[in-house]
Amino acid sequence: MRWPDHAIWWHAYPLGFVGAVPDGTAPTPRLGRLNGWLDHLIGLGCNGLALGPVFASETHGYDTVDHFRVDPRLGVEDDLKRLIDDASQKGVRVLLDGVFNHVGRGFPPFADVAANGEESPYRKWFHPDLRTFEGHDRLVTLNHAEPDVADYVTEVMTHWLERGIDGWRLDAAYAVPPVFWRTVIDRVRVRFPDAWFVGEVIHGDYPALVELAGFDSVTQYELWKAIWSSLNDRNFFELAHALGRHDQMLETFVPQTFLGNHDVTRIASRLDDERQIAHALVVLLTIGGVPSIYAGDEFAFEGVKEEREGGDDAIRPAFPESPGETPGYGLTHHSLHQELIGLRRRHPWLVHARTTVDTLTNTALSYTVGHGTERLAVVLNLDDEPANVDLPDAGWTCVAGEAAFSEKGVTVPPAGWAIAGP
């Protein structure tokens, strides 16, 4: 197994995490606060730190102005290098967020174009109409048909891989021609064959895009939506369908799975019933994929994304100096994350596991997950009454949660769940 097969990411949005001023540029070495959280992510059972944007930008990090310079609100390159080195010493991989579809208007090549028009040597770096990204006036789209842009992105990726990172999340990967990604990634892999590349893809033909672009993985938004939607609607049929689609993807690549990230309403706010957070986490950590925990979800942080300026602030809050100062530390949801991530660590084959649904009603679901000769069983009940579900006869023993297993089936308590091994 390659190292990504063992990865469980803890995803943090640095500018928010350290309390950097959203629209200020006052240089402050805040990035070191994340160093103090490395033991926390290890204590959860994670072994990867997926960072949101860390490069110099104008506001929220996704309007990059210099991909070779750390955002001054976070510190300088030595601060990032220290975080990478500290993580490496603790066995923690580091993933950086590469915003290569668009740049901020302060990006020097664009500033040159704005000042000199057609006379600028960088004019071909941008589209003839100087288009912007999804209507955001401050985000100028790069011209990915221009060879110099591919050269630039290749240089950025290799620069930070040389400094010890382990891979890249490719922001807005769906908006970039796959041939561009293939060109850049193939070049980077010549020097860094073990680097991991995950593309941000919202919907579409995931397997085809992986093949065309050369990604190792993509963000599994289809499954993310099915998990919370099924739980809220008490409709496990939607989730069962998504699990079937997920298995098809696993034939081609291993998706990056998640319940939350810096772009979506937190799972604790998304679900109508707090008890369902456990059901969602059970699904995430018992199916195939490379899972990611969004920092704060282990404490059941709440936050609703709103479509307005500053509408992401609630889902990207500042964190205290130490984990022990965090509300919810050591309580139910934090402990449950530790328990279920620990279970996944003891069954590393789950990264490639396929799912077989055994019982399916609106409010009850049972399934087995397997890879080779390995198997686990999962039972979920959304009803306020006990549920009886079926599983293949394997002498199941409960290893997490609560349910009564017998030769006649499984009885799951109201709003309950359980995981069993043969």
Secondary structure, DSSP 8 states (H G I E B T S, - for coil): --GGGG--EEEE-HHHHTT--TT-------GGGGGGGHHHHHHHT--EEEE---EEESSSSSSEEEEEEE-TTT--HHHHHHHHHHHHHTT-EEEEEE--SEEETTSHHHHHHHHHGGGSTTGGGB-TT--EETTEEEEEEB-TT-HHHHHHHHHHHHHHHHTT--EEEETTGGGS-HHHHHHHHHHHHHH-TT-EEEE---SS-HHHHHHHH--SEEB-HHHHHHHHHHHHHT-HHHHHHHHHHHHHHHTT---EEES--TTS--HHHH-SSTTHHHHHHHHHHHSSSEEEEETTGGGT------SSTTTTGGGS----SSGGGSTTTTSHHHHHHHHHHHHHHH-GGGGG-EEEEEEE-SSEEEEEEEETTEEEEEEEE-SSS-EEE---SS--EEEEE--EEETTEEEE-TT-EEEEE-
